[in-house]
Amino acid sequence: MPVYEAITYSAHAVQRLRKRRIPREDVDLVLRIGEGTPEDDGTIVYELDHIRVVIVERGAAAHVVTVMRMRDHT
């Protein structure tokens, strides 16, 4: 479970956070205790509850690429 020294956000991620009404505190929580899965394109996808955060690691920092709410398919 990596703990990032810093978290930065792309312009796209900031736009998605606003549109989807996801607080940055929720992103922090997902990155702190969520499950991270490396993807073939070099990103890491973290999921916790109904939030998915896509990042790129930059040294000890996490650069958030996008954030989304996952739909419940029950």
N, CA, C and O atoms as a Tripos MOL2 file, in Angstrom:
@<TRIPOS>MOLECULE
protein
  296   295    74     0     0
PROTEIN
NO_CHARGES

@<TRIPOS>ATOM
      1 N           0.8480   -1.1810    0.0000 N.3       1 MET1
      2 CA          0.0000    0.0000    0.0000 C.3       1 MET1
      3 C           0.8870    1.2350    0.0000 C.2       1 MET1
      4 O           1.4120    1.6140    1.0470 O.2       1 MET1
      5 N           1.0650    1.8700   -1.1550 N.am      2 PRO2
      6 CA          1.9320    3.0410   -1.1930 C.3       2 PRO2
      7 C           1.2960    4.2440   -0.5050 C.2       2 PRO2
      8 O           0.0790    4.4290   -0.5320 O.2       2 PRO2
      9 N           2.1350    5.0390    0.0970 N.am      3 VAL3
     10 CA          1.6940    6.3120    0.6590 C.3       3 VAL3
     11 C           2.4650    7.3700   -0.1150 C.2       3 VAL3
     12 O           3.6950    7.4110   -0.0630 O.2       3 VAL3
     13 N           1.7620    8.2060   -0.8130 N.am      4 TYR4
     14 CA          2.3920    9.1990   -1.6620 C.3       4 TYR4
     15 C           2.7140   10.4590   -0.8650 C.2       4 TYR4
     16 O           1.9080   10.9170   -0.0560 O.2       4 TYR4
     17 N           3.8980   11.0120   -1.1030 N.am      5 GLU5
     18 CA          4.3150   12.2320   -0.4250 C.3       5 GLU5
     19 C           3.5110   13.4290   -0.9140 C.2       5 GLU5
     20 O           3.2780   14.3760   -0.1630 O.2       5 GLU5
     21 N           3.0920   13.3850   -2.1590 N.am      6 ALA6
     22 CA          2.3080   14.4800   -2.7350 C.3       6 ALA6
     23 C           1.3040   13.9040   -3.7200 C.2       6 ALA6
     24 O           1.5230   12.8480   -4.3140 O.2       6 ALA6
     25 N           0.2020   14.6190   -3.8770 N.am      7 ILE7
     26 CA         -0.8110   14.2490   -4.8620 C.3       7 ILE7
     27 C          -1.0610   15.4810   -5.7200 C.2       7 ILE7
     28 O          -1.4380   16.5360   -5.2080 O.2       7 ILE7
     29 N          -0.8500   15.3460   -7.0280 N.am      8 THR8
     30 CA         -1.1430   16.4250   -7.9660 C.3       8 THR8
     31 C          -2.2820   15.9870   -8.8680 C.2       8 THR8
     32 O          -2.5810   14.7980   -8.9750 O.2       8 THR8
     33 N          -2.9150   16.9550   -9.5160 N.am      9 TYR9
     34 CA         -4.0990   16.6670  -10.3230 C.3       9 TYR9
     35 C          -3.9490   17.2640  -11.7160 C.2       9 TYR9
     36 O          -3.5220   18.4100  -11.8600 O.2       9 TYR9
     37 N          -4.2960   16.4980  -12.7350 N.am     10 SER10
     38 CA         -4.3570   17.0430  -14.0920 C.3      10 SER10
     39 C          -5.5610   17.9710  -14.1760 C.2      10 SER10
     40 O          -6.4670   17.9050  -13.3450 O.2      10 SER10
     41 N          -5.5640   18.8360  -15.1870 N.am     11 ALA11
     42 CA         -6.7130   19.7200  -15.4030 C.3      11 ALA11
     43 C          -7.9770   18.8950  -15.6280 C.2      11 ALA11
     44 O          -9.0560   19.2600  -15.1610 O.2      11 ALA11
     45 N          -7.8370   17.7890  -16.3440 N.am     12 HIS12
     46 CA         -8.9800   16.9050  -16.5840 C.3      12 HIS12
     47 C          -9.5260   16.3460  -15.2670 C.2      12 HIS12
     48 O         -10.7380   16.3140  -15.0570 O.2      12 HIS12
     49 N          -8.6270   15.9060  -14.3840 N.am     13 ALA13
     50 CA         -9.0610   15.3410  -13.1070 C.3      13 ALA13
     51 C          -9.8020   16.3830  -12.2730 C.2      13 ALA13
     52 O         -10.8160   16.0670  -11.6500 O.2      13 ALA13
     53 N          -9.3110   17.6080  -12.2560 N.am     14 VAL14
     54 CA         -9.9790   18.6790  -11.4940 C.3      14 VAL14
     55 C         -11.3750   18.9180  -12.0540 C.2      14 VAL14
     56 O         -12.3330   19.0960  -11.3020 O.2      14 VAL14
     57 N         -11.4810   18.9200  -13.3710 N.am     15 GLN15
     58 CA        -12.7890   19.0940  -14.0140 C.3      15 GLN15
     59 C         -13.7360   17.9550  -13.6370 C.2      15 GLN15
     60 O         -14.9030   18.1990  -13.3300 O.2      15 GLN15
     61 N         -13.2470   16.7120  -13.6580 N.am     16 ARG16
     62 CA        -14.0770   15.5560  -13.3110 C.3      16 ARG16
     63 C         -14.4920   15.6070  -11.8430 C.2      16 ARG16
     64 O         -15.6340   15.2860  -11.5140 O.2      16 ARG16
     65 N         -13.5770   16.0080  -10.9560 N.am     17 LEU17
     66 CA        -13.9210   16.1170   -9.5350 C.3      17 LEU17
     67 C         -15.0870   17.0770   -9.3350 C.2      17 LEU17
     68 O         -16.0300   16.7850   -8.6000 O.2      17 LEU17
     69 N         -15.0090   18.2160   -9.9930 N.am     18 ARG18
     70 CA        -16.0840   19.2200   -9.8650 C.3      18 ARG18
     71 C         -17.3970   18.6990  -10.4310 C.2      18 ARG18
     72 O         -18.4400   18.7740   -9.7810 O.2      18 ARG18
     73 N         -17.3320   18.1670  -11.6580 N.am     19 LYS19
     74 CA        -18.5600   17.7100  -12.3160 C.3      19 LYS19
     75 C         -19.2090   16.5650  -11.5460 C.2      19 LYS19
     76 O         -20.4340   16.4950  -11.4470 O.2      19 LYS19
     77 N         -18.3990   15.6800  -11.0070 N.am     20 ARG20
     78 CA        -18.9320   14.4920  -10.3190 C.3      20 ARG20
     79 C         -19.0930   14.6930   -8.8200 C.2      20 ARG20
     80 O         -19.4970   13.7800   -8.1000 O.2      20 ARG20
     81 N         -18.7720   15.8960   -8.3590 N.am     21 ARG21
     82 CA        -18.9270   16.2610   -6.9410 C.3      21 ARG21
     83 C         -18.2270   15.2740   -6.0110 C.2      21 ARG21
     84 O         -18.8030   14.7780   -5.0430 O.2      21 ARG21
     85 N         -16.9690   15.0090   -6.3380 N.am     22 ILE22
     86 CA        -16.1420   14.1290   -5.5170 C.3      22 ILE22
     87 C         -15.1110   14.9870   -4.8080 C.2      22 ILE22
     88 O         -14.2920   15.6230   -5.4710 O.2      22 ILE22
     89 N         -15.1210   15.0260   -3.4870 N.am     23 PRO23
     90 CA        -14.1370   15.8390   -2.7650 C.3      23 PRO23
     91 C         -12.7280   15.2440   -2.8580 C.2      23 PRO23
     92 O         -12.5610   14.0290   -2.9630 O.2      23 PRO23
     93 N         -11.7330   16.1100   -2.8170 N.am     24 ARG24
     94 CA        -10.3460   15.6430   -2.8520 C.3      24 ARG24
     95 C         -10.0220   14.7460   -1.6550 C.2      24 ARG24
     96 O          -9.1550   13.8760   -1.7470 O.2      24 ARG24
     97 N         -10.7060   14.9550   -0.5500 N.am     25 GLU25
     98 CA        -10.5030   14.1020    0.6210 C.3      25 GLU25
     99 C         -10.8520   12.6550    0.3050 C.2      25 GLU25
    100 O         -10.2200   11.7340    0.8220 O.2      25 GLU25
    101 N         -11.8610   12.4530   -0.5470 N.am     26 ASP26
    102 CA        -12.2250   11.0940   -0.9480 C.3      26 ASP26
    103 C         -11.1220   10.4670   -1.8000 C.2      26 ASP26
    104 O         -10.8300    9.2780   -1.6760 O.2      26 ASP26
    105 N         -10.5130   11.2780   -2.6650 N.am     27 VAL27
    106 CA         -9.3940   10.7820   -3.4810 C.3      27 VAL27
    107 C          -8.2420   10.3750   -2.5690 C.2      27 VAL27
    108 O          -7.6400    9.3180   -2.7590 O.2      27 VAL27
    109 N          -7.9350   11.2120   -1.5810 N.am     28 ASP28
    110 CA         -6.8750   10.8910   -0.6230 C.3      28 ASP28
    111 C          -7.1410    9.5520    0.0550 C.2      28 ASP28
    112 O          -6.2340    8.7320    0.1970 O.2      28 ASP28
    113 N          -8.3860    9.3310    0.4710 N.am     29 LEU29
    114 CA         -8.7560    8.0860    1.1400 C.3      29 LEU29
    115 C          -8.6020    6.8890    0.2080 C.2      29 LEU29
    116 O          -8.0780    5.8500    0.6110 O.2      29 LEU29
    117 N          -9.0550    7.0300   -1.0270 N.am     30 VAL30
    118 CA         -8.9300    5.9350   -2.0020 C.3      30 VAL30
    119 C          -7.4650    5.5740   -2.2090 C.2      30 VAL30
    120 O          -7.1160    4.3940   -2.2510 O.2      30 VAL30
    121 N          -6.6050    6.5820   -2.3390 N.am     31 LEU31
    122 CA         -5.1850    6.3100   -2.5590 C.3      31 LEU31
    123 C          -4.5080    5.7440   -1.3170 C.2      31 LEU31
    124 O          -3.5320    5.0010   -1.4260 O.2      31 LEU31
    125 N          -5.0150    6.0870   -0.1490 N.am     32 ARG32
    126 CA         -4.4120    5.6070    1.0950 C.3      32 ARG32
    127 C          -4.7870    4.1650    1.4080 C.2      32 ARG32
    128 O          -3.9360    3.3860    1.8370 O.2      32 ARG32
    129 N          -6.0600    3.7940    1.1990 N.am     33 ILE33
    130 CA         -6.4760    2.4570    1.6250 C.3      33 ILE33
    131 C          -7.1220    1.6200    0.5230 C.2      33 ILE33
    132 O          -7.4970    0.4710    0.7600 O.2      33 ILE33
    133 N          -7.2570    2.1850   -0.6800 N.am     34 GLY34
    134 CA         -7.8730    1.4430   -1.7830 C.3      34 GLY34
    135 C          -6.9270    0.4180   -2.3790 C.2      34 GLY34
    136 O          -5.7320    0.3930   -2.0820 O.2      34 GLY34
    137 N          -7.4830   -0.4090   -3.2100 N.am     35 GLU35
    138 CA         -6.7370   -1.4550   -3.9010 C.3      35 GLU35
    139 C          -6.2170   -0.8960   -5.2240 C.2      35 GLU35
    140 O          -7.0060   -0.4360   -6.0490 O.2      35 GLU35
    141 N          -4.8910   -0.9300   -5.4380 N.am     36 GLY36
    142 CA         -4.2840   -0.4220   -6.6620 C.3      36 GLY36
    143 C          -3.9450   -1.5400   -7.6290 C.2      36 GLY36
    144 O          -3.3890   -2.5660   -7.2360 O.2      36 GLY36
    145 N          -4.2840   -1.3370   -8.9030 N.am     37 THR37
    146 CA         -4.0020   -2.3230   -9.9440 C.3      37 THR37
    147 C          -3.2300   -1.6510  -11.0770 C.2      37 THR37
    148 O          -3.7600   -0.7460  -11.7220 O.2      37 THR37
    149 N          -1.9870   -2.0730  -11.3330 N.am     38 PRO38
    150 CA         -1.2270   -1.5030  -12.4540 C.3      38 PRO38
    151 C          -1.8410   -1.9130  -13.7900 C.2      38 PRO38
    152 O          -2.2470   -3.0600  -13.9750 O.2      38 PRO38
    153 N          -1.9030   -0.9700  -14.7040 N.am     39 GLU39
    154 CA         -2.4300   -1.2230  -16.0460 C.3      39 GLU39
    155 C          -1.2740   -1.2440  -17.0470 C.2      39 GLU39
    156 O          -0.1780   -0.7720  -16.7450 O.2      39 GLU39
    157 N          -1.5210   -1.7890  -18.2310 N.am     40 ASP40
    158 CA         -0.5000   -1.8970  -19.2690 C.3      40 ASP40
    159 C          -0.0100   -0.5460  -19.7760 C.2      40 ASP40
    160 O           1.1080   -0.4490  -20.2820 O.2      40 ASP40
    161 N          -0.8310    0.5050  -19.6490 N.am     41 ASP41
    162 CA         -0.4490    1.8240  -20.1620 C.3      41 ASP41
    163 C           0.3840    2.6360  -19.1720 C.2      41 ASP41
    164 O           0.6960    3.7980  -19.4330 O.2      41 ASP41
    165 N           0.7480    2.0300  -18.0360 N.am     42 GLY42
    166 CA          1.5700    2.7170  -17.0500 C.3      42 GLY42
    167 C           0.7890    3.4090  -15.9550 C.2      42 GLY42
    168 O           1.3840    3.9330  -15.0140 O.2      42 GLY42
    169 N          -0.5270    3.4240  -16.0540 N.am     43 THR43
    170 CA         -1.3420    4.0060  -14.9950 C.3      43 THR43
    171 C          -1.5820    2.9600  -13.9050 C.2      43 THR43
    172 O          -1.3530    1.7660  -14.0990 O.2      43 THR43
    173 N          -2.0460    3.4420  -12.7660 N.am     44 ILE44
    174 CA         -2.4710    2.5640  -11.6810 C.3      44 ILE44
    175 C          -3.8960    2.9670  -11.3400 C.2      44 ILE44
    176 O          -4.1810    4.1460  -11.1300 O.2      44 ILE44
    177 N          -4.7790    1.9970  -11.2860 N.am     45 VAL45
    178 CA         -6.1910    2.2420  -10.9870 C.3      45 VAL45
    179 C          -6.4510    1.8200   -9.5470 C.2      45 VAL45
    180 O          -6.2340    0.6670   -9.1720 O.2      45 VAL45
    181 N          -6.9190    2.7770   -8.7480 N.am     46 TYR46
    182 CA         -7.2850    2.5090   -7.3640 C.3      46 TYR46
    183 C          -8.8030    2.5300   -7.2570 C.2      46 TYR46
    184 O          -9.4670    3.3690   -7.8650 O.2      46 TYR46
    185 N          -9.3430    1.6000   -6.4790 N.am     47 GLU47
    186 CA        -10.7870    1.5480   -6.2630 C.3      47 GLU47
    187 C         -11.0790    1.3660   -4.7890 C.2      47 GLU47
    188 O         -10.3910    0.6310   -4.0810 O.2      47 GLU47
    189 N         -12.1130    2.0510   -4.3470 N.am     48 LEU48
    190 CA        -12.6020    1.9180   -2.9800 C.3      48 LEU48
    191 C         -14.0600    2.3260   -2.9940 C.2      48 LEU48
    192 O         -14.4160    3.3820   -3.5170 O.2      48 LEU48
    193 N         -14.9000    1.4820   -2.4150 N.am     49 ASP49
    194 CA        -16.3410    1.7180   -2.4390 C.3      49 ASP49
    195 C         -16.7750    1.9520   -3.8760 C.2      49 ASP49
    196 O         -16.6260    1.0640   -4.7160 O.2      49 ASP49
    197 N         -17.3060    3.1240   -4.1730 N.am     50 HIS50
    198 CA        -17.7970    3.4010   -5.5240 C.3      50 HIS50
    199 C         -16.9860    4.4830   -6.2210 C.2      50 HIS50
    200 O         -17.5020    5.1820   -7.0920 O.2      50 HIS50
    201 N         -15.7070    4.6260   -5.8410 N.am     51 ILE51
    202 CA        -14.8590    5.6340   -6.4730 C.3      51 ILE51
    203 C         -13.6470    4.9570   -7.0930 C.2      51 ILE51
    204 O         -13.0160    4.0950   -6.4810 O.2      51 ILE51
    205 N         -13.3340    5.3610   -8.3160 N.am     52 ARG52
    206 CA        -12.1530    4.8650   -9.0370 C.3      52 ARG52
    207 C         -11.2620    6.0690   -9.3360 C.2      52 ARG52
    208 O         -11.7220    7.0880   -9.8510 O.2      52 ARG52
    209 N          -9.9780    5.9310   -9.0040 N.am     53 VAL53
    210 CA         -8.9950    6.9830   -9.2290 C.3      53 VAL53
    211 C          -7.8880    6.4020  -10.1020 C.2      53 VAL53
    212 O          -7.3240    5.3550   -9.7860 O.2      53 VAL53
    213 N          -7.5810    7.0890  -11.2050 N.am     54 VAL54
    214 CA         -6.5180    6.6560  -12.1060 C.3      54 VAL54
    215 C          -5.3430    7.6150  -11.9380 C.2      54 VAL54
    216 O          -5.4900    8.8300  -12.0730 O.2      54 VAL54
    217 N          -4.1570    7.0390  -11.6360 N.am     55 ILE55
    218 CA         -2.9760    7.8630  -11.3930 C.3      55 ILE55
    219 C          -1.7960    7.4020  -12.2370 C.2      55 ILE55
    220 O          -1.7910    6.3150  -12.8150 O.2      55 ILE55
    221 N          -0.8070    8.2680  -12.2820 N.am     56 VAL56
    222 CA          0.5170    7.9350  -12.7790 C.3      56 VAL56
    223 C           1.4670    8.2590  -11.6360 C.2      56 VAL56
    224 O           1.4110    9.3530  -11.0720 O.2      56 VAL56
    225 N           2.3380    7.3190  -11.2910 N.am     57 GLU57
    226 CA          3.3170    7.5900  -10.2430 C.3      57 GLU57
    227 C           4.4460    8.4320  -10.8140 C.2      57 GLU57
    228 O           4.9700    8.1540  -11.8930 O.2      57 GLU57
    229 N           4.8080    9.4660  -10.0660 N.am     58 ARG58
    230 CA          5.9370   10.3260  -10.4360 C.3      58 ARG58
    231 C           6.8570   10.3800   -9.2320 C.2      58 ARG58
    232 O           6.7620   11.2760   -8.3940 O.2      58 ARG58
    233 N           7.7430    9.4100   -9.1630 N.am     59 GLY59
    234 CA          8.6020    9.2980   -7.9820 C.3      59 GLY59
    235 C           7.7520    8.9570   -6.7790 C.2      59 GLY59
    236 O           7.0330    7.9570   -6.7860 O.2      59 GLY59
    237 N           7.8260    9.7780   -5.7460 N.am     60 ALA60
    238 CA          7.0410    9.5550   -4.5290 C.3      60 ALA60
    239 C           5.6960   10.2630   -4.5780 C.2      60 ALA60
    240 O           4.9830   10.3170   -3.5760 O.2      60 ALA60
    241 N           5.3420   10.8110   -5.7520 N.am     61 ALA61
    242 CA          4.0810   11.5380   -5.8900 C.3      61 ALA61
    243 C           3.1110   10.7600   -6.7740 C.2      61 ALA61
    244 O           3.5080    9.9560   -7.6180 O.2      61 ALA61
    245 N           1.8390   11.0250   -6.5530 N.am     62 ALA62
    246 CA          0.7770   10.4690   -7.3920 C.3      62 ALA62
    247 C           0.1960   11.6110   -8.2110 C.2      62 ALA62
    248 O          -0.2040   12.6330   -7.6530 O.2      62 ALA62
    249 N           0.1450   11.4480   -9.5260 N.am     63 HIS63
    250 CA         -0.4830   12.4340  -10.3980 C.3      63 HIS63
    251 C          -1.8240   11.8570  -10.8420 C.2      63 HIS63
    252 O          -1.8700   10.8840  -11.5940 O.2      63 HIS63
    253 N          -2.9050   12.4590  -10.3740 N.am     64 VAL64
    254 CA         -4.2480   11.9620  -10.6630 C.3      64 VAL64
    255 C          -4.6250   12.3600  -12.0880 C.2      64 VAL64
    256 O          -4.6040   13.5370  -12.4470 O.2      64 VAL64
    257 N          -4.9690   11.3570  -12.8870 N.am     65 VAL65
    258 CA         -5.3330   11.5670  -14.2840 C.3      65 VAL65
    259 C          -6.8320   11.7770  -14.4210 C.2      65 VAL65
    260 O          -7.2710   12.6770  -15.1360 O.2      65 VAL65
    261 N          -7.6240   10.9440  -13.7360 N.am     66 THR66
    262 CA         -9.0820   11.0930  -13.7560 C.3      66 THR66
    263 C          -9.6820   10.4150  -12.5320 C.2      66 THR66
    264 O          -9.0390    9.6010  -11.8680 O.2      66 THR66
    265 N         -10.9180   10.7690  -12.2550 N.am     67 VAL67
    266 CA        -11.6550   10.2330  -11.1080 C.3      67 VAL67
    267 C         -13.0870    9.9740  -11.5630 C.2      67 VAL67
    268 O         -13.6720   10.7830  -12.2830 O.2      67 VAL67
    269 N         -13.6500    8.8380  -11.1370 N.am     68 MET68
    270 CA        -15.0280    8.5460  -11.5260 C.3      68 MET68
    271 C         -15.7580    7.7860  -10.4270 C.2      68 MET68
    272 O         -15.1490    7.1500   -9.5660 O.2      68 MET68
    273 N         -17.0660    7.8720  -10.4870 N.am     69 ARG69
    274 CA        -17.9080    7.0460   -9.6250 C.3      69 ARG69
    275 C         -18.2670    5.7980  -10.4110 C.2      69 ARG69
    276 O         -18.6240    5.8680  -11.5870 O.2      69 ARG69
    277 N         -18.1680    4.6640   -9.7500 N.am     70 MET70
    278 CA        -18.5510    3.4050  -10.3890 C.3      70 MET70
    279 C         -20.0240    3.1540  -10.0940 C.2      70 MET70
    280 O         -20.5120    3.4430   -9.0010 O.2      70 MET70
    281 N         -20.6930    2.6350  -11.0430 N.am     71 ARG71
    282 CA        -22.1200    2.3350  -10.8750 C.3      71 ARG71
    283 C         -22.2860    0.9780  -10.2250 C.2      71 ARG71
    284 O         -21.4920    0.0640  -10.4470 O.2      71 ARG71
    285 N         -23.3240    0.8600   -9.4220 N.am     72 ASP72
    286 CA        -23.6500   -0.4040   -8.7750 C.3      72 ASP72
    287 C         -24.5010   -1.2090   -9.7600 C.2      72 ASP72
    288 O         -25.5730   -0.7650  -10.1730 O.2      72 ASP72
    289 N         -24.0190   -2.3840  -10.1260 N.am     73 HIS73
    290 CA        -24.7120   -3.2200  -11.1110 C.3      73 HIS73
    291 C         -25.4750   -4.3670  -10.4620 C.2      73 HIS73
    292 O         -25.5650   -5.4480  -11.0440 O.2      73 HIS73
    293 N         -26.0220   -4.1570   -9.2820 N.am     74 THR74
    294 CA        -26.7900   -5.2230   -8.6250 C.3      74 THR74
    295 C         -28.2250   -5.1810   -9.0300 C.2      74 THR74
    296 O         -29.0200   -6.0040   -8.5750 O.2      74 THR74
@<TRIPOS>BOND
     1     1     2 1
     2     2     3 1
     3     3     4 2
     4     3     5 am
     5     5     6 1
     6     6     7 1
     7     7     8 2
     8     7     9 am
     9     9    10 1
    10    10    11 1
    11    11    12 2
    12    11    13 am
    13    13    14 1
    14    14    15 1
    15    15    16 2
    16    15    17 am
    17    17    18 1
    18    18    19 1
    19    19    20 2
    20    19    21 am
    21    21    22 1
    22    22    23 1
    23    23    24 2
    24    23    25 am
    25    25    26 1
    26    26    27 1
    27    27    28 2
    28    27    29 am
    29    29    30 1
    30    30    31 1
    31    31    32 2
    32    31    33 am
    33    33    34 1
    34    34    35 1
    35    35    36 2
    36    35    37 am
    37    37    38 1
    38    38    39 1
    39    39    40 2
    40    39    41 am
    41    41    42 1
    42    42    43 1
    43    43    44 2
    44    43    45 am
    45    45    46 1
    46    46    47 1
    47    47    48 2
    48    47    49 am
    49    49    50 1
    50    50    51 1
    51    51    52 2
    52    51    53 am
    53    53    54 1
    54    54    55 1
    55    55    56 2
    56    55    57 am
    57    57    58 1
    58    58    59 1
    59    59    60 2
    60    59    61 am
    61    61    62 1
    62    62    63 1
    63    63    64 2
    64    63    65 am
    65    65    66 1
    66    66    67 1
    67    67    68 2
    68    67    69 am
    69    69    70 1
    70    70    71 1
    71    71    72 2
    72    71    73 am
    73    73    74 1
    74    74    75 1
    75    75    76 2
    76    75    77 am
    77    77    78 1
    78    78    79 1
    79    79    80 2
    80    79    81 am
    81    81    82 1
    82    82    83 1
    83    83    84 2
    84    83    85 am
    85    85    86 1
    86    86    87 1
    87    87    88 2
    88    87    89 am
    89    89    90 1
    90    90    91 1
    91    91    92 2
    92    91    93 am
    93    93    94 1
    94    94    95 1
    95    95    96 2
    96    95    97 am
    97    97    98 1
    98    98    99 1
    99    99   100 2
   100    99   101 am
   101   101   102 1
   102   102   103 1
   103   103   104 2
   104   103   105 am
   105   105   106 1
   106   106   107 1
   107   107   108 2
   108   107   109 am
   109   109   110 1
   110   110   111 1
   111   111   112 2
   112   111   113 am
   113   113   114 1
   114   114   115 1
   115   115   116 2
   116   115   117 am
   117   117   118 1
   118   118   119 1
   119   119   120 2
   120   119   121 am
   121   121   122 1
   122   122   123 1
   123   123   124 2
   124   123   125 am
   125   125   126 1
   126   126   127 1
   127   127   128 2
   128   127   129 am
   129   129   130 1
   130   130   131 1
   131   131   132 2
   132   131   133 am
   133   133   134 1
   134   134   135 1
   135   135   136 2
   136   135   137 am
   137   137   138 1
   138   138   139 1
   139   139   140 2
   140   139   141 am
   141   141   142 1
   142   142   143 1
   143   143   144 2
   144   143   145 am
   145   145   146 1
   146   146   147 1
   147   147   148 2
   148   147   149 am
   149   149   150 1
   150   150   151 1
   151   151   152 2
   152   151   153 am
   153   153   154 1
   154   154   155 1
   155   155   156 2
   156   155   157 am
   157   157   158 1
   158   158   159 1
   159   159   160 2
   160   159   161 am
   161   161   162 1
   162   162   163 1
   163   163   164 2
   164   163   165 am
   165   165   166 1
   166   166   167 1
   167   167   168 2
   168   167   169 am
   169   169   170 1
   170   170   171 1
   171   171   172 2
   172   171   173 am
   173   173   174 1
   174   174   175 1
   175   175   176 2
   176   175   177 am
   177   177   178 1
   178   178   179 1
   179   179   180 2
   180   179   181 am
   181   181   182 1
   182   182   183 1
   183   183   184 2
   184   183   185 am
   185   185   186 1
   186   186   187 1
   187   187   188 2
   188   187   189 am
   189   189   190 1
   190   190   191 1
   191   191   192 2
   192   191   193 am
   193   193   194 1
   194   194   195 1
   195   195   196 2
   196   195   197 am
   197   197   198 1
   198   198   199 1
   199   199   200 2
   200   199   201 am
   201   201   202 1
   202   202   203 1
   203   203   204 2
   204   203   205 am
   205   205   206 1
   206   206   207 1
   207   207   208 2
   208   207   209 am
   209   209   210 1
   210   210   211 1
   211   211   212 2
   212   211   213 am
   213   213   214 1
   214   214   215 1
   215   215   216 2
   216   215   217 am
   217   217   218 1
   218   218   219 1
   219   219   220 2
   220   219   221 am
   221   221   222 1
   222   222   223 1
   223   223   224 2
   224   223   225 am
   225   225   226 1
   226   226   227 1
   227   227   228 2
   228   227   229 am
   229   229   230 1
   230   230   231 1
   231   231   232 2
   232   231   233 am
   233   233   234 1
   234   234   235 1
   235   235   236 2
   236   235   237 am
   237   237   238 1
   238   238   239 1
   239   239   240 2
   240   239   241 am
   241   241   242 1
   242   242   243 1
   243   243   244 2
   244   243   245 am
   245   245   246 1
   246   246   247 1
   247   247   248 2
   248   247   249 am
   249   249   250 1
   250   250   251 1
   251   251   252 2
   252   251   253 am
   253   253   254 1
   254   254   255 1
   255   255   256 2
   256   255   257 am
   257   257   258 1
   258   258   259 1
   259   259   260 2
   260   259   261 am
   261   261   262 1
   262   262   263 1
   263   263   264 2
   264   263   265 am
   265   265   266 1
   266   266   267 1
   267   267   268 2
   268   267   269 am
   269   269   270 1
   270   270   271 1
   271   271   272 2
   272   271   273 am
   273   273   274 1
   274   274   275 1
   275   275   276 2
   276   275   277 am
   277   277   278 1
   278   278   279 1
   279   279   280 2
   280   279   281 am
   281   281   282 1
   282   282   283 1
   283   283   284 2
   284   283   285 am
   285   285   286 1
   286   286   287 1
   287   287   288 2
   288   287   289 am
   289   289   290 1
   290   290   291 1
   291   291   292 2
   292   291   293 am
   293   293   294 1
   294   294   295 1
   295   295   296 2
@<TRIPOS>SUBSTRUCTURE
     1 MET1         2 RESIDUE 1 A MET
     2 PRO2         6 RESIDUE 1 A PRO
     3 VAL3        10 RESIDUE 1 A VAL
     4 TYR4        14 RESIDUE 1 A TYR
     5 GLU5        18 RESIDUE 1 A GLU
     6 ALA6        22 RESIDUE 1 A ALA
     7 ILE7        26 RESIDUE 1 A ILE
     8 THR8        30 RESIDUE 1 A THR
     9 TYR9        34 RESIDUE 1 A TYR
    10 SER10       38 RESIDUE 1 A SER
    11 ALA11       42 RESIDUE 1 A ALA
    12 HIS12       46 RESIDUE 1 A HIS
    13 ALA13       50 RESIDUE 1 A ALA
    14 VAL14       54 RESIDUE 1 A VAL
    15 GLN15       58 RESIDUE 1 A GLN
    16 ARG16       62 RESIDUE 1 A ARG
    17 LEU17       66 RESIDUE 1 A LEU
    18 ARG18       70 RESIDUE 1 A ARG
    19 LYS19       74 RESIDUE 1 A LYS
    20 ARG20       78 RESIDUE 1 A ARG
    21 ARG21       82 RESIDUE 1 A ARG
    22 ILE22       86 RESIDUE 1 A ILE
    23 PRO23       90 RESIDUE 1 A PRO
    24 ARG24       94 RESIDUE 1 A ARG
    25 GLU25       98 RESIDUE 1 A GLU
    26 ASP26      102 RESIDUE 1 A ASP
    27 VAL27      106 RESIDUE 1 A VAL
    28 ASP28      110 RESIDUE 1 A ASP
    29 LEU29      114 RESIDUE 1 A LEU
    30 VAL30      118 RESIDUE 1 A VAL
    31 LEU31      122 RESIDUE 1 A LEU
    32 ARG32      126 RESIDUE 1 A ARG
    33 ILE33      130 RESIDUE 1 A ILE
    34 GLY34      134 RESIDUE 1 A GLY
    35 GLU35      138 RESIDUE 1 A GLU
    36 GLY36      142 RESIDUE 1 A GLY
    37 THR37      146 RESIDUE 1 A THR
    38 PRO38      150 RESIDUE 1 A PRO
    39 GLU39      154 RESIDUE 1 A GLU
    40 ASP40      158 RESIDUE 1 A ASP
    41 ASP41      162 RESIDUE 1 A ASP
    42 GLY42      166 RESIDUE 1 A GLY
    43 THR43      170 RESIDUE 1 A THR
    44 ILE44      174 RESIDUE 1 A ILE
    45 VAL45      178 RESIDUE 1 A VAL
    46 TYR46      182 RESIDUE 1 A TYR
    47 GLU47      186 RESIDUE 1 A GLU
    48 LEU48      190 RESIDUE 1 A LEU
    49 ASP49      194 RESIDUE 1 A ASP
    50 HIS50      198 RESIDUE 1 A HIS
    51 ILE51      202 RESIDUE 1 A ILE
    52 ARG52      206 RESIDUE 1 A ARG
    53 VAL53      210 RESIDUE 1 A VAL
    54 VAL54      214 RESIDUE 1 A VAL
    55 ILE55      218 RESIDUE 1 A ILE
    56 VAL56      222 RESIDUE 1 A VAL
    57 GLU57      226 RESIDUE 1 A GLU
    58 ARG58      230 RESIDUE 1 A ARG
    59 GLY59      234 RESIDUE 1 A GLY
    60 ALA60      238 RESIDUE 1 A ALA
    61 ALA61      242 RESIDUE 1 A ALA
    62 ALA62      246 RESIDUE 1 A ALA
    63 HIS63      250 RESIDUE 1 A HIS
    64 VAL64      254 RESIDUE 1 A VAL
    65 VAL65      258 RESIDUE 1 A VAL
    66 THR66      262 RESIDUE 1 A THR
    67 VAL67      266 RESIDUE 1 A VAL
    68 MET68      270 RESIDUE 1 A MET
    69 ARG69      274 RESIDUE 1 A ARG
    70 MET70      278 RESIDUE 1 A MET
    71 ARG71      282 RESIDUE 1 A ARG
    72 ASP72      286 RESIDUE 1 A ASP
    73 HIS73      290 RESIDUE 1 A HIS
    74 THR74      294 RESIDUE 1 A THR
